Amino acid sequence: MSYKDAYITGIKKAFEETPYAKWLRQEGVAIHEGFTVEDVRELELAPWLRIGGSAVFITLYAQMESGAGLSIVEIPPGRSLEPERWCCQKILIVEQGVGSTEIWQEGDARKHVFEWGRGSVFAIPTNAWHRMHNLGREPAKFMAMTNAPQVMRGFDSSDFIFNCPHAFRDLYSSDDDRFFIETNDKHSTKGRPGRTTNRWETNFIRDAWGADLQDYQKAYGGRGEGFIMSGNTGGVHEWPVGRYHQAHYHHPGALLHPLHSEGFVMLWPYQLGMRPFESGHGDEVVIEPWKAGGLYSPPGNWFHAHFNTGPVPARHLAFYGGTGFGDVIPQRADDFSAIHESVREGGRQIDYSEEDPVVRRLYKTMLDQKGIPVDMPDFLFERQRP
């Protein structure tokens, strides 16, 4: 059995016994299971009585591992969903349409109302009541990401998610007008010079598809902007035609949502080393295609690299997941950020000069078939002398 098949088999067996999996069966909702999703906008939906709309729940294997819940929800033109509240983290990504959301705390007389459109990303405060409205003439679709599986497991109860009476006013108040407006005034930079990432705290992004980005070092010539939203870290990353991200690994739970272009992700378990082809494990390397509208999630501690094979710059919306200890692990005094540092230096990234030569050759072959040149200079792949 391959590493991929063994991983899927083990994850599915463990997931089926979780409170979240049992809740999905009780809800009677449509479910899409898989390693990836080609296009979330094309998934078949079914009525979901709880919210008075249609939905499909997505159980990616790596998200099963991390304890994250995903769903696509549709609101018919001119209609509204039922009011709901989730006692957990909840982030929405609007895939199509325009609309508005009402938000309030239990017992509030005032409701906060804001509008959204395609590309909007926003966080619903924990356990706050909210209601989604479609203001357009086409169906509105959004993707919801929650940590409901973790909370259900912690309390061994799905009822707690939807019927917790506590109002977390220290997290959100309907009288606070700082919420659900596009601001980015809380910026920070993480990492050493040459290995940095940009990040800002926000709970509303107007348009992730068209947002302005800054230079960053994850990919050659790449641009990106990270964010911290509802306790979840993520970012919008873009890199040019004919280029790809350096391979890296991290904990489970990272979710990648392509917004522009097409390409593929190459993955292999950490145990196979930095150069899987060279060491005779090329048959265990997994290559999965992606395109705009898709979803994929690398398994925990699997190396993976993101390749652009399209004629336009690739852009991804990413959520990084986490272990639950990200804020309490001591940081090195020199601001060492493992995800941006070479494996040889104690980090989790394979620099271009350290990667398996077959990776670059395979990429060039795929681009040649499309008539697109590789736009990465040879010096990037030259090993540095001691």
C-alpha positions in Angstrom: 0.0 0.0 0.0 1.4 3.4 -0.9 2.0 6.2 1.6 -1.0 8.1 0.2 -3.4 5.1 0.4 -2.3 4.2 3.9 -2.7 7.8 5.0 -6.3 8.0 3.6 -7.3 4.6 5.1 -6.1 5.5 8.6 -7.6 9.0 8.6 -11.0 7.8 7.4 -11.2 5.1 10.0 -10.3 7.5 12.8 -12.7 10.2 11.5 -15.8 8.0 11.3 -15.8 7.7 15.1 -15.6 11.4 15.9 -18.6 13.4 17.2 -18.4 15.6 14.1 -18.7 12.7 11.7 -21.7 11.4 13.7 -23.3 14.8 13.6 -22.9 15.0 9.8 -24.8 11.7 9.5 -27.5 13.0 11.9 -27.9 16.2 9.9 -28.5 14.3 6.7 -26.4 16.7 4.7 -24.6 16.2 1.4 -21.0 15.3 1.8 -18.0 15.5 -0.6 -15.0 13.4 0.5 -11.6 13.5 -1.2 -8.0 14.4 -1.2 -8.8 17.6 -3.2 -11.7 19.5 -4.7 -11.5 20.5 -8.4 -13.9 23.5 -8.0 -16.0 24.2 -4.9 -18.5 26.2 -7.0 -19.4 23.1 -9.0 -20.1 20.7 -6.1 -23.7 19.3 -5.9 -25.6 20.7 -3.0 -28.7 19.4 -1.1 -31.2 21.1 1.3 -29.9 21.7 4.8 -32.9 22.1 7.1 -31.0 23.8 9.9 -30.3 26.9 7.9 -33.1 26.9 5.4 -30.7 26.7 2.4 -28.7 24.3 0.4 -25.2 23.0 1.3 -22.5 20.4 0.9 -20.0 19.5 3.6 -16.4 18.9 2.4 -14.3 16.3 4.2 -10.8 16.6 2.9 -8.6 13.9 4.4 -6.0 16.4 5.8 -8.8 18.5 7.3 -10.1 15.4 9.0 -6.7 15.1 10.5 -6.6 18.7 11.7 -10.2 18.9 13.0 -11.5 21.5 10.7 -15.0 21.7 9.2 -15.7 22.9 5.7 -19.0 23.5 3.8 -20.3 25.3 0.8 -23.6 27.1 1.3 -26.0 28.6 -1.3 -28.6 31.3 -0.8 -31.2 31.7 -3.6 -31.6 35.1 -5.2 -33.5 37.6 -2.9 -33.7 35.0 -0.1 -32.2 34.7 3.4 -30.9 31.9 5.6 -32.2 31.2 9.1 -30.5 32.9 12.0 -27.7 30.7 13.4 -24.9 30.8 15.9 -21.8 28.5 16.3 -19.9 28.3 19.6 -16.6 27.9 17.7 -14.5 29.8 15.3 -16.1 30.4 11.9 -14.7 32.1 8.8 -16.6 32.7 5.6 -15.2 33.1 2.0 -17.7 34.4 -0.6 -17.4 32.5 -3.8 -20.1 34.3 -5.8 -22.9 36.8 -5.4 -23.5 39.8 -3.3 -25.3 40.1 0.0 -25.3 41.3 3.6 -25.0 39.8 7.1 -26.7 40.8 10.3 -24.7 40.1 13.5 -25.8 40.4 17.1 -25.2 39.0 20.6 -27.9 37.2 22.6 -30.1 39.9 24.2 -28.9 42.8 22.0 -31.5 45.3 20.6 -29.1 46.5 18.0 -27.8 44.5 15.0 -24.7 45.2 13.1 -25.2 45.0 9.3 -22.5 44.9 6.7 -22.4 44.0 3.0 -20.1 41.6 1.1 -19.4 40.4 -2.4 -17.3 37.9 -4.3 -13.9 37.5 -2.7 -14.9 38.8 0.7 -13.4 37.0 3.7 -14.7 37.6 7.2 -14.9 36.0 10.6 -18.0 35.5 12.6 -17.4 36.2 16.4 -17.7 33.1 18.5 -21.3 32.2 19.4 -22.6 35.5 17.9 -26.0 35.2 16.2 -25.8 36.0 12.5 -28.1 35.8 9.4 -27.0 35.8 5.8 -29.0 37.6 3.1 -28.7 37.4 -0.7 -29.1 40.9 -2.2 -28.4 39.9 -5.8 -30.2 38.3 -8.8 -28.0 35.1 -8.8 -27.4 32.5 -6.2 -24.9 33.6 -3.6 -22.4 30.9 -2.5 -19.9 31.0 0.4 -17.5 28.6 1.9 -17.6 28.2 5.7 -14.6 27.0 7.7 -15.0 26.2 11.4 -13.2 24.4 14.2 -16.5 22.7 15.1 -14.9 19.2 14.9 -12.4 20.1 17.6 -15.1 21.7 19.9 -17.5 18.8 19.5 -14.7 16.4 20.4 -13.7 18.5 23.4 -17.3 18.5 24.8 -18.4 15.3 23.2 -21.5 17.2 22.2 -22.8 18.8 19.0 -25.6 20.4 20.9 -23.1 22.6 22.7 -22.1 24.2 19.3 -25.6 25.5 18.6 -27.2 26.0 22.0 -24.5 27.5 24.2 -26.2 30.5 26.0 -23.0 32.4 26.8 -22.4 35.7 24.9 -18.7 36.4 24.5 -18.9 40.1 24.8 -15.2 40.4 25.5 -14.7 39.2 21.9 -17.4 41.1 20.2 -20.1 43.7 21.0 -22.7 45.0 18.6 -21.9 48.5 19.7 -18.3 48.2 18.5 -18.1 49.7 15.0 -14.5 48.5 14.4 -15.8 45.2 13.2 -16.5 44.3 9.5 -14.8 47.2 7.9 -11.8 46.9 5.7 -8.8 48.0 7.8 -5.2 46.8 8.0 -3.8 49.1 10.6 -2.3 46.4 12.8 0.6 45.2 10.7 3.6 43.1 11.9 6.5 41.4 10.2 7.8 38.0 11.2 11.1 36.4 10.4 14.7 37.4 9.8 15.7 39.7 7.0 15.3 37.8 3.7 13.0 35.3 5.4 10.1 37.5 6.4 6.3 37.4 6.0 3.8 40.2 6.3 0.8 39.9 8.5 -2.1 42.1 9.7 -4.9 41.6 12.2 -8.4 42.0 10.7 -11.8 40.3 10.6 -12.9 41.5 7.2 -11.2 41.4 3.7 -13.2 43.1 1.0 -11.8 41.2 -2.0 -9.1 38.5 -1.6 -9.2 38.0 -5.4 -8.0 41.6 -6.1 -6.3 42.7 -2.9 -3.0 44.6 -3.1 0.0 42.5 -2.0 3.6 43.1 -0.8 6.8 41.4 -1.7 7.6 38.2 0.2 10.2 35.5 -0.1 8.2 32.2 -0.1 8.4 32.0 -3.9 10.9 33.7 -6.3 9.3 37.0 -7.2 6.3 36.3 -5.1 3.9 38.7 -3.4 1.7 38.1 -0.4 -0.1 39.5 2.7 -0.8 37.4 5.8 -3.6 37.9 8.2 -4.8 36.9 11.6 -8.5 36.3 11.7 -10.6 34.9 14.5 -7.5 33.2 16.0 -6.7 31.6 12.6 -3.6 32.7 10.6 -3.8 32.8 6.8 -2.7 34.8 3.8 -3.2 35.7 0.2 -0.2 34.7 -1.9 0.7 35.3 -5.5 3.6 34.2 -7.7 4.4 34.9 -11.4 4.0 32.8 -14.5 6.6 30.1 -15.0 7.5 29.9 -11.3 6.8 27.8 -8.2 7.0 27.8 -4.4 9.8 26.2 -2.6 8.8 22.9 -1.0 8.1 22.9 2.7 6.3 21.0 5.4 4.2 21.9 8.5 1.5 20.7 10.9 -1.9 19.5 9.5 -4.7 21.8 8.8 -3.4 24.1 6.1 -6.1 24.8 3.5 -5.2 26.2 0.0 -7.9 27.8 -2.1 -6.7 28.8 -5.6 -8.1 32.1 -6.8 -6.3 32.6 -10.2 -4.5 30.4 -12.7 -3.9 26.7 -12.7 -1.1 24.3 -11.7 -0.3 21.4 -9.5 0.9 20.6 -6.0 3.7 18.0 -5.5 3.7 16.2 -2.1 5.6 13.5 -0.3 6.0 12.4 3.3 8.8 13.9 5.3 10.2 10.4 5.9 11.2 10.2 2.2 13.7 13.0 2.7 14.5 16.2 0.8 15.2 14.4 -2.5 12.6 11.6 -3.0 13.3 11.0 -6.7 17.1 10.8 -6.2 16.7 8.4 -3.3 14.5 6.0 -5.3 11.1 7.0 -3.9 9.7 8.8 -6.9 6.7 6.4 -7.1 5.6 7.7 -3.7 5.5 11.4 -4.8 1.9 12.6 -5.2 1.1 15.2 -7.9 -2.4 16.7 -7.7 -3.7 19.4 -10.2 -5.4 22.5 -9.1 -7.3 25.4 -10.8 -9.2 28.5 -9.7 -12.0 27.5 -7.3 -10.3 24.3 -6.1 -9.3 23.2 -2.6 -6.4 21.1 -1.3 -4.8 20.5 2.0 -1.4 18.9 2.5 -1.2 16.1 5.2 0.7 17.0 8.3 4.5 16.7 7.9 4.4 16.1 4.2 6.7 18.2 2.0 4.7 20.1 -0.7 5.5 22.7 -3.4 3.0 24.8 -5.4 3.5 25.1 -9.1 2.0 27.7 -11.5 1.4 26.2 -15.0 -1.1 28.8 -16.2 -0.7 31.9 -18.4 -1.4 34.4 -15.5 0.1 34.8 -12.0 -1.2 32.2 -9.5 -3.0 33.5 -6.5 -4.0 31.4 -3.5 -6.0 32.1 -0.4 -4.4 30.1 2.4 -5.3 29.2 6.0 -2.4 27.7 7.9 -4.2 25.6 10.5 -2.3 25.0 13.7 -1.6 22.8 16.7 -3.3 24.9 19.3 0.0 26.0 20.8 1.2 28.6 18.3 0.9 31.5 20.7 2.7 29.8 23.6 5.8 28.2 22.0 8.8 30.3 22.8 10.3 32.0 19.8 14.1 32.1 19.1 15.7 35.4 20.0 16.8 36.0 16.4 13.2 35.8 15.2 13.8 32.4 13.5 10.6 31.4 11.6 10.9 27.7 10.8 8.5 27.7 7.9 10.7 30.2 6.0 14.1 28.6 7.0 16.0 25.8 5.3 15.7 22.3 6.6 19.5 22.3 6.8 19.3 25.3 9.2 16.7 23.7 11.4 13.7 25.0 9.5 11.0 23.3 7.3 11.7 24.6 3.9 13.8 23.1 1.0 15.6 26.0 -0.7 15.7 25.8 -4.5 19.4 25.0 -4.3 18.7 22.0 -2.1 15.8 20.4 -3.9 15.7 17.2 -6.0 16.8 18.1 -9.6 13.9 16.0 -10.9 11.4 18.5 -9.5 12.6 21.3 -11.8 12.8 19.0 -14.8 9.3 17.8 -14.3 8.0 21.4 -14.0 9.8 22.4 -17.2 8.3 19.4 -19.1 4.8 20.4 -18.1 5.4 24.0 -19.1 6.9 23.0 -22.4 3.7 21.2 -23.2 1.8 24.5 -22.8 4.4 26.7 -24.5 5.3 28.6 -21.3 8.9 29.1 -20.5 10.4 28.6 -17.0 11.1 32.0 -15.6 13.6 31.1 -12.8 17.3 31.8 -13.3 19.9 29.1 -12.9 21.6 30.7 -9.9 18.7 29.9 -7.7 19.4 26.2 -8.0 23.2 26.5 -7.6 24.4 25.0 -4.3 26.3 27.5 -2.0 29.8 26.5 -1.2 30.7 26.3 2.5 
